[in-house]
Amino acid sequence: MTKFDDLFQTEDHPGGNGEQVCELPLSELFPFKNHPFKVADDESMQDMVESVRQYGVLVPGIARKSPEGHYELIAGHRRKRASELAGKATMPVVIRELDDDESVLAMVDSNIQREDILPSEKAWAYKMKLDAIRRRAGRPSANNPRQVGENYSVEIVSQDSGDSARNIHRYIRLTCLLPEILQMVDDKKLAFNPAVELSYLEEKWQKRLWEQIEKLGTVPSLEQAKQLKQLSQEGKLDDEEIAKIMAGGHSASVQVTLKGGRLKQYFPMGYTQKQMEEVILSLLEEWKSRQAANTDGCCTETV
């Protein structure tokens, strides 16, 4: 297997091809297929834009020539976006002859050490890298006895990631989630451990679960996720069980914020926040009682 260090080497070295840094038009640089890392126009990007505007791109990207004649960007997607926003027309890149799997390895390893990676980004990146390692390990060669098994492949991914082999497996499980549920993980509305358990549900049951999440405004706890997984594995999961389990779920955090200016017009001058809260709660209790009375009255029949 090609060493990862060799994939990133940009200087001449013994036995190397002596590639040089080239300035390529941004219009000829296309994103890597299924690139799992999002390029957001956030505060970090604005900092990079200012740096590129002042100093240019200091670290060249890595690209390969595509059959169509343009260049596929393997590493440097954020640098390209920063160059666009900075008004640059070109970007420095090193052009490499890399096959698909070598490109995946280079693409993942150039991004996986970032601190602001989302769970979904890690999940898909680990999966792409593991699949690439498996394919390369399975190719017959004089130095490859084809004995690289599943566990050893995960250990290779773990070596450069900072995550244990067990966590690598768990992150990859997230790729089995519905996009809507996976987005909840990225948004920190659904914790990592329950999400892993839910990933074992068939797609149809995940869809039913998502309907309940939207309907009830609840988020499955770890215990609930385990119950759903167990029922699914036993073939006993159905709509009724999902609804029953979710009925005891944790309510999604709902906050209603009223500006002080709007509230103060209804209270005497000098009322404290605590006094206003007591009045509001008292009025809500009164409203609730009236609602219950009206409901009971609607159900009463006149004989």
Secondary structure as UniProt FT lines:
FT   HELIX           4..8
FT   TURN            14..15
FT   STRAND          21..25
FT   HELIX           26..28
FT   STRAND          29..31
FT   TURN            33..34
FT   HELIX           43..55
FT   STRAND          61..65
FT   TURN            67..68
FT   STRAND          71..75
FT   HELIX           77..85
FT   TURN            86..87
FT   STRAND          90..95
FT   HELIX           100..109
FT   TURN            110..113
FT   TURN            115..116
FT   HELIX           119..137
FT   TURN            142..143
FT   HELIX           150..159
FT   TURN            160..161
FT   HELIX           165..173
FT   HELIX           174..176
FT   HELIX           179..186
FT   TURN            187..188
FT   HELIX           192..198
FT   TURN            199..200
FT   HELIX           203..216
FT   STRAND          218..219
FT   HELIX           222..233
FT   TURN            234..235
FT   HELIX           239..247
FT   STRAND          250..251
FT   HELIX           260..264
FT   TURN            265..266
FT   TURN            269..270
FT   HELIX           273..298
//
